[in-house]
C-alpha cells in the first residue's frame, strides 16, 4: 500500500511506512591485535579520527581515544538474497579491534516490511560469504597498519551488528509513538519472516529498549540489530552501538584467551617431574612470568575499555549507551572475565608456591646426599 502524502494517514498500515532516504548499516568486527597505536597509525593511512557530532547530547559523552576512520570504497557484498552494492569503511580502535561497516542503500519507496528478509539474511549463521569478505578486509587494514600493531594475532571470532538507519519517510516525518504502535519493528529487528505473528511478550521485549530525543526521531535497540530514525542524518546512535559491540568483542576475545591459558597452565602444573628438572628448566619460574604478563595484559585491556567512552552527564545518548550495554550483557561478560582473571592470579600464586616447594625439596635432597657422602668418607 502506497504511503499517503497526508501525515495524518501515515500509520494506515505496516506497508504505509515507506523509506524515502535510508540505508542498512552492516557491521563486522574483528580483534586483530592486543593494541593499536592510533597516533602512529594515523600517518600510515592519512585519515582523520572519528568525531561525535553530539546532536542534542551536550557533553554527555567523551571519547579520549577516538578510533581512526578509513574509507575503503565500494564493495559488492554477497547475501543469500543476492549480491548488493555497498560503501565500505572501517573504524580502528586502540584496543586492537577493526570494525568494518558496509552501507547498503535502501531504495526510495521501500516499505519497512520489505526489509525483513534482508535482515533475516544478515542474521543467518556466522560463516557467511559476507563474514569471509569482511575478514579479508580487516586483514588488509591490519596489514596496512602493521607498524602500529602491538602483538598482532588472528582470532576466529567476530561480532556482528545491523542498523536500519532511516533519515526520512515518504509523506513527511512520522512521530515515534506511531512507529512503535504500527510499524513492524519487532519482526524487522528479529528478521522474522514467519506468517505467524510474534507473541505479545516477544514484541514487548524488542520494543522495551526504545529512545526518542525529539518526537520524530526514534532508536530501538535489540541485541544484534537496531532501528534508528534520525531526520537530521547524524550518526551518533549507530556510532555508539558500534562502540558497545566493539566492547563486547574485546570481552569475548579475552574470555576465550583466558580459557585457553588456564587450560594450558593447569596442564603444565599437572605434568609433574623431578625437582632437578624443574630447577634446570625453571618451569615454575616461567609459569609465573607468563601468568604475570597475562594479568598485566588483562589490566591494560580493562583500563582501555573503561576509558573508551566517558559518560559525564545524564543525557539522551548517555542513557541510550547505558541501555545498549545492558542489552548486550556487557556487565555479565566483564564479570566472567574478572572472575577468570582472579583464577589466573591464584594460579600465579600456586606456581610460586610450587617453585618454593621444588627448591626446598632439592635443598633437602642435597643435604641428605651431603650427609651420606660424609658418612661414607668417614667409614672409608
Secondary structure, 3 states (H helix, E strand, C coil): CCCCCCHHHCCCCHHHCEEEEEEEEEEEEEECEEEECHHHHHHHHCCCECCCCCCCCCCCEECCCCCEEEEEEEEEECCCCCCEEEEEEEEECCCCEEEEEEEEECCCCEEHHHHHHHHHHHHCCCCCHHHHHHHHHHHHHHHHCHHHEEEECCCCCCEEEEEEEEEEECCCCCCHHHHHHHCCHHHHHHCCCCCCCCCHHHHHHHHCCEECCCCCCEEEECCCEEEEECCCCCCHHHHHHHHHHHHHHHHHHHHHHHHHHHHHHHHHHHCCCCHHHHHHHCHHHHHHHHHHHHHHHHHHHHHHHHHHCEECCCCHHHHHHHHHHHHCCHHHHHHHHHHHHHHHHHHHHHHHHHHHHHHHHHHHHHHHHHHHHHHHHHHC
